[in-house]
Amino acid sequence: MSTEAEKDWRAWHAERERTVSGPTGPLALTGTYWLADRPGGRIEGVPGRWTEDGDAVLLTAGAEDGLSLDGVPLDGEARLGVDGGPETARVTHGDRRLVVLRREGLWAVRVFDPHSEALRAFAGIDAFPYDARWRLTGRFRPYEQGRTVQVPNADGRERGLGLGGELAFTVDGEEHTLQAAVEADGSLWAVLADATSGTESYHFRFLRPPAPAADGTVTVDLNRTLLPPCAFADHFICPFPPPGNTLPFALRAGERQLSGG
């Protein structure tokens, strides 16, 4: 019989599949376009002229371009800041959402299309069966000062990855640690690999434990190890695991890869 923890995991897995296959999920991303590479401001397949303008992006479009800003047809110019994500993107083109982002001082536009080929082909996320032995109690040891390490990213460039501390847990009597970032809400985020990476599972995965308790203890449920966004679309920029974040054992828990992948 299923335990409550396993039932919770099944519900979590079903919600993950629903979220990634939604109209603004990672499968809907069809392109990330860096404006520095487009001095004329033109993006293939995207109407309007998009140019960097200091601390904003200047979008110039005519009524014939069919762009809308905050739900109103755009005919003229608009200065755009960073969007929070596709759900809150200010600019749309039909069903597509055009998301403005900035990384390391560089501006880009991302296109999310609810009719993308990847969405049409989605058949689910393969995951290892739930196993209670991978639900652990760990401890978070914050660094005295945050640190940044340079790591390769999925697009071939190196970027800084901010880290706030060390997540420690014990498997088969041996302690293991992962360097982790601390999110704005206090939750943790680790990028990791293990002995299954690149064979039984994707090349690397994410783990997002909740915020630690006041004494540093935190639930480390490795059954909820996640595929990174770049497993769903090539246009995402995902950091690879930092040094020391490759576990020496086979973590047969959590998401493995896209079904049929």
N, C-alpha and C positions, 0 to 999 in steps of 0.2 A: 504493500500500500504506500501511496505517496505521503511524504511528510509535509507539514505546512511549509517548510523551507523550500521543498521541491516544487510545491504548488506555486509559491511566490516566484520562484525562478521561471517556471513555465509561463506565468503571466508576464513577467519581465521580458522574456524572449519574444513572446507574441507582440508585445508593445514595441519592441525594437524593430521587428520586421514591419510593423505598421508605420512606424515613424520614418524609417529609411526609405520606404516606398511611397511616401506622401509627396504631394506636389511641390514641396519645398525641401524635401529630403536630399541627402547626398547623391542619390541616383539621378536627380533632376539636373545636376550641374553639367552643363555642356561646354563650358569654356571659362578660362581665367585669362584676361587680356591686360598686360602691363602697359600703361600709357607711355612710359618712357621708350617703349619699342615702337610707338606709333606717333611720330612727330607731327603727322598731319591730322591726328585726332580721329582717324577713321578706324572702325573695328569691323572686321568682316562679318557680315550677317546681322549687324546691329546698326540701326539708323542713328542719325545725329552725328555731331562732332564732339568728341570727348577730349578735353585737354587739361593738363595740370595748370593750376592757377594758385600757386603758393600753398596755403593751408586748405585748399578746396579743389574740387574738380568743376570745371566750367563745361556745362552741357549746352550746346546750341542746336536747336531743332526747329523745323517748320511743321505746320499742321499736317503736311503731306507725309511726314515721317511716321505718324501714328503713335508717338510716344505720349505717355501721360505722367504727370507729376502730381503726387498726392491725389490721384483719381481724376485730375483735370487735364484735358488735352494741352500739351505744351506747344507753344508757338512763340519762340524767342530764346532767351537765355535763362539758365538757372545755375546757381552755385550750390554744389552738393558736398556734404561732409560724409563721414564714414557711416555706413548703415550698420544696424545691429545684426542683420542677417536677412535672409530672403523673406522671412515673414513680415519684416518691417521696411522692406525696400521701398523707397519713395518713387522710383521710376519703373514703369511697366511698359511692355510692348505686347499688346494682346494678352495672352495668358502668361507670357514670360516675365520674370522679375529680374531686373538689372541692378545688381548689388555693387555698391562702391565700397572698396576696402583699401587699407593702407598698411603696408608692412615695411618696416625699416626705412620709412620716409618715402617709399615708392607707392604710387597710386595704381589701382587696377579696377577693372570692372568684371564682375562675374555674371554669367547668364544661367538662370535656372529655368528649365523648360519642363512643364508637367507632362509633355508628350515625348520626352527623350527616349532614345532607343534603349538605353539602359533600364529605364523604368518598364518599358514594354517587355523586356527580356527577363526581368527579375523573377526568380523562382524560389526565393527564400535564403536564409542564412543557415549554413550547416554549423552545428555546435556539438561539442562533446556532451555525452549524457551527464546529467546532474550527479555530483558525487559529494556527499556531505564532508568527506575528509578535506576538501579544498576550501571549506568555510572556516577561516582561522581568526584567532584574536592576535592582532599585531600591536606594535607600538610605533608611534611617530616621534622621531627625535629631530626637532627643528634645528637648523644651523643658527649660529649666533648672528650671522649676516647672510642674506640671500646671495646666491652665486649664479653666474651664467657660464655655461659651457657651450662651445661651438660644436654642432653636430651636423652631419649631412641631412639634407631634406629630400623628399621624394622627387623634387624637380632637379636634383643634381647639385644644388647650391648648398653652402654651409651657412647656418644661421645660429644666433644665440638662443639657447634654451634656458629659461630661468628656473632655478631649483631652490626649494625652500627648506629641504630637510631629507631625512632618511627614514624609510618605512621598513621596519624589521618584523620578521615573522619566522616561525619555526616549522620546518617540514622534515618528518622522520628524524627528529631529534637534533637537526642542524639548523642554525640560524642563517637566514638569507636576508639581504637588504636590497632595496630599490631606492634610487634617488627620485624624489617626487617634487612636483610643483604644488604650491598652495593656491587654490582658486579664490576669487573674491568672497565667496560664501564660506570659506574655511575648509571646503572639501579638498581632496587630494587628487593628483593626476600623475600617473607614471607611464612612461613609454618603455616597454620591455620586450625581450625576446627570450626564447627557451630552446630546449633540445628538439622541439617539434617545428620550430620556425622554418618556413621555406619548404617543408615536406608535408607534415600532417596538418599544418596550420599556415596562416598567412606569414609573411616575412617578419612582421613584428605586430604587437598589439598594444592596446591601451588598457589601463586599469584606473577606475575612478572610485576610490573608497570615500565614505562620508567623512565629515569633519571629525577629528579625534576628540575624545572626551578630555576633560580638564587634566586628567593624569596622563594623557598621551595615548591611552589605549584606543584602538580602532578596529572595527570589523574588516577583515581582508577576505572578501569572498571572491576567490579566483574563478568560481563558476561564472562570474560576470565580467570576465576579461572580454574586451571589445575589439572588433575590427576597427582600424583607423579609417577616417573618411576616404583616404586615397585607395582603399580597397574597393570602394564603390565607384570612384571616378578618378581618372588620371589627372584632372585639373586641380586637385587639392594639393596643398603644400603641407605634408606631414613630416614632423621631425623623426629621425631614426632614434633608437635607444641610445642614451648617453653611455659613456664608458662605465662598466660595472653593472649595467642593467640587463645582462643576459644571464638568465637563471641556468644553472648547470644540470638541471633535470628536465624530464619531459612533462610539461604542464598540459596534461590532457584534460583541460577544463575550459569552459567558455566558448566563445565563437571561434570557428576554425577558418571559414572562407565562404564565399558566395556559393550557393547551391549550383552545381553544374560547372564550377570553376576548376 
